[in-house]
Amino acid sequence: MTNNDTLRRLRYALHINDAEVAEAMTLSGRATPADEILNWLKREDEAGYVELSDTLLCRFLDGFIIKKRGPHPSGNAPEPLEFLSNNEVLKKLRIALELKEGGVLAVFQKVEFTVTKAELGSFFRKDGHRNYRKCPEQVLKKFIKGLSAKA
């Protein structure tokens, strides 16, 4: 799944429009014109398609956190990551939506996808921790789909 796919899925799941995407990007320290966002949302085979980098997707997610939870006490937006893994996307969504372990598991249950507590915990560990595990693409897709599912 490309970063562009992730952004499209998140827009749908979280019911946000282009203006809200632009607002989140601005909150993270990067003003983004509407036409640039439209190019990110196009399919790969459409004219004008522009690939969304890990850094820009990270900026959107950081801005989404700021929008939902308020700015960091220091008042500074975090520096975007150069490489954004599925684990980081999952972490940032959990933070923005203020989900605890039970809330994350409930999102997976909405789409009838089973994730154990131990497996979920392994996705939120630091890379290099002995219990760290990479978050598979399917898990991230199911989580985003669960966000859009009605209770």
N, C-alpha and C positions, 0 to 999 in steps of 0.2 A: 504494500500500500504506500503510495507516494504521499509526501506532505500535502500536496494539493488535494488528494482524496481525503486525507484526515481533516483538512479545513472544511471541505464540502460537507462531510459527514457531521462534523461538530456544529456547523451552521444549522443544519437540519435538526439535529438532536436537541440542541439548546435553544432553538427557535430565535436565532439572532439574524439580523439583516446586515447588509454591507456597511451601513452607517455604524452599527455597533462593532463590527470588525475593525473599522477605521478608528473608532473611539478607543478600543482596546490597544491598538497599535500605538496610538498617540500617548496613552497612559504609560506605556512602556518606554517612551522616549523617541519614537519614530513617527513623524507625520506621514500618512500614507494616502495618496490620492485615490479616489473612487475607481478610476480606470485601471489602476494597478491591481486593485482587489478583484475587479471583474476578470482580468487576465489570469489571475491565480485560480479562479473558479471555473475557468473553461476546461473542457476535456483536452487530452493530449493531441487529438487529431483536429481540433478547431484552430482557426486562424487567430493569432494573437496570444496563444497560450504561453504563459511564462511559468517556469518551474519555481516553486516556493522552496527556499532554502531552509535548512534546519534552524539557522539563526532567526529567520523571520517568523517561522512557526513558533519558536520559543518566545519571541517578542509578543506574539499574539497571546499565547498562553499566560505569560507574565502579566500582560495588560488585563487579561480576563480575571486573573487573581486579584489585581488591584481594583478592578471594577466591582467585583463581588465582595471583597473583604476589606477594601480600603488600602491606602498606601502603607508601606513599611514605616515603622516608627522613625527611622532615619530620614524618611522623605525621599530616598533615592530608589529608583527602579533598579532591579538586579541586572547585572550584565548578562546578555543572552549567551546560551551555550553554543559552541561551534558545532558539536555533534549532539543530536537529540535522539535518544533511544525511545523505544516503546515504553520502557519503564519510567522514563522521565515524563513522557506525555501523561501516563496514568497517574503519576504522583502529582503533577500540576493540576490535573482535573480534580483529583481528590481534594487537594488543598482549596481550589477555587470554590468547589461545591460544598466545602466543609463536611465531608463524609468521613465517618469513622469506619472501622472494619465492618460493622454490621450494615452500614449504609451501602458500602461498596458491594458486599455480598447480596444485598437486596436488589441492587441494580442488575447483577448477573442473574438473579432468580427471575426477574421480569422476562428474560429471554430464554429461560429454562436452560441455563448454562451453569454447570457445577464447577465451582472453584473452592478448594478447601481453604481453611484459615491459614494453614501452614504454607500452602502454595501462594496465597495472596501476600502473606508476610514476606515471602522470599522475593517478590517483585519490588518491594519497597526497601529492601536492604541496600547498602552501599555496594557498588561494584568492588569486588575483591573480598567481600565478607564470605565466610565459608558456606553460608546458607543462601547467598545471592543466586538468583536465577533470572535469566533473560525472559522478558515478557514476550510470548509469541504474538505474532500479528493477529491471529485469530482471537486471542483473548482481548486485545485492544479493540478490535472490531465489535466483538460481542458487548464490551463495556459501553462503547459509544451507542450501539444499537439499543442497549438497555436504558440509556439515558433518554432516548426518544420514545420508549414504550410507555403506554399508559398503565397506571397502577391497577 
